[in-house]
């Protein structure tokens, strides 16, 4: 019974999501890192749409990198003028 409750622990699920979405872990790696059955991690991934959230996270990072690059080019250009 204690294990079932543990797998409903929001902090544990959030940490698993962070590892998958932000750190780029595979579901198997998340499972091993947190000591949670892979099947449980797969269920969380489906239930909380981790694949969609990872794609959105990566897209935001790409957009931010592009903006930083654009600003850096402007700064270099302004410094050379």
C-alpha positions as CSV (number, residue, x, y, z in Angstrom):
1,X,0.0,0.0,0.0
2,X,2.9,2.4,0.8
3,X,4.2,1.9,-2.7
4,X,0.9,2.8,-4.3
5,X,0.7,6.0,-2.3
6,X,4.3,6.9,-3.2
7,X,3.5,6.6,-6.9
8,X,0.7,9.2,-6.4
9,X,3.1,11.6,-4.7
10,X,2.9,14.8,-6.7
11,X,6.5,15.8,-5.9
12,X,7.7,12.5,-7.3
13,X,5.7,12.9,-10.4
14,X,6.9,16.5,-10.9
15,X,10.5,15.4,-10.5
16,X,9.9,12.6,-13.0
17,X,8.4,15.1,-15.5
18,X,11.3,17.5,-15.0
19,X,13.9,14.8,-15.7
20,X,12.0,13.8,-18.9
21,X,11.0,17.2,-20.2
22,X,13.9,19.5,-19.1
23,X,16.8,17.1,-18.7
24,X,16.1,14.9,-21.7
25,X,16.0,11.6,-19.8
26,X,14.3,8.6,-21.5
27,X,11.4,7.1,-19.6
28,X,13.6,4.1,-18.7
29,X,16.2,6.5,-17.3
30,X,13.6,8.3,-15.3
31,X,12.4,5.0,-14.0
32,X,15.9,3.9,-12.9
33,X,16.8,7.3,-11.4
34,X,13.7,7.5,-9.2
35,X,13.3,3.8,-8.5
36,X,9.8,3.7,-10.0
37,X,8.6,0.9,-12.3
38,X,8.9,1.9,-15.9
39,X,5.2,1.0,-16.5
40,X,4.3,3.6,-13.9
41,X,6.5,6.2,-15.6
42,X,4.9,5.4,-18.9
43,X,1.5,5.9,-17.4
44,X,2.5,9.3,-16.0
45,X,3.9,10.3,-19.3
46,X,0.7,9.5,-21.1
47,X,-1.6,11.0,-18.4
48,X,0.4,14.3,-18.1
49,X,1.3,14.6,-21.8
50,X,5.1,14.7,-21.3
51,X,5.9,14.3,-25.0
52,X,3.8,17.3,-25.9
53,X,5.3,19.3,-23.0
54,X,8.9,18.3,-24.0
55,X,8.3,19.5,-27.5
56,X,6.9,22.8,-26.2
57,X,9.9,23.1,-23.8
58,X,12.4,22.5,-26.6
59,X,10.7,24.9,-29.0
60,X,10.8,27.6,-26.4
61,X,14.5,27.0,-25.9
62,X,15.1,27.2,-29.6
63,X,13.2,30.5,-29.9
64,X,15.1,31.9,-26.9
65,X,18.5,30.9,-28.5
66,X,17.5,32.5,-31.8
67,X,16.5,35.7,-30.0
68,X,19.8,35.8,-28.0
69,X,21.8,35.2,-31.2
70,X,19.9,38.0,-33.0
71,X,20.6,40.4,-30.1
72,X,24.3,39.4,-30.0
73,X,24.6,40.1,-33.7
74,X,23.0,43.6,-33.1
75,X,25.4,44.3,-30.3
76,X,28.4,43.3,-32.3
77,X,27.2,45.3,-35.3
78,X,26.7,48.4,-33.0
79,X,30.1,48.0,-31.5
80,X,31.8,47.9,-34.9
81,X,30.0,51.1,-36.1
